[in-house]
Structure formats: structure tokens, C-alpha cells
């Protein structure tokens, strides 16, 4: 029973590592690494941070485009 669970967990970890682009790069993915590093967690944090920054940038661009449209309409009058 334990071996079946462990194999399932390894498959999920391997899928996550593949999605993050860190599979087969010499990282030990199935537990804490050297100096208590966690390569999967580090990559997930980077991914979430980039996604958050992109969302903020898209919101700011939308605000600037709206402001630009208002200014253009005022100048055109």
C-alpha cells in the first residue's frame, strides 16, 4: 500500500517539475535538498510572482488606456 502511494506521489511531483521546466536538471525533487532548498517550491513561488506581476501590469495598462482615451477626447473637442 505504501509503495503505491509513494509511486503516485512521485508521478505528481514529476508532472509539476515538468510543467515548471526543472525536470531532469539535477535537482532532488522528492524531499528537502542540500541546504534545505526546495526547487519545486522555489519555482512555484517565481511562477506565482510573475503571474501576479503580469496581472498588475495588465490592470495598469488598462487604466492608462482609459486615461489616454479620455485625454484624447478632451483634446479633440
Secondary structure, DSSP 8 states (H G I E B T S, - for coil): -HHHHHHHHHHHHHHHHHHHT-TTSS---SS--GGG--HHHHHHHHHHHHHHHHHHHHHHHHHHHHHHHHHHHHHH-
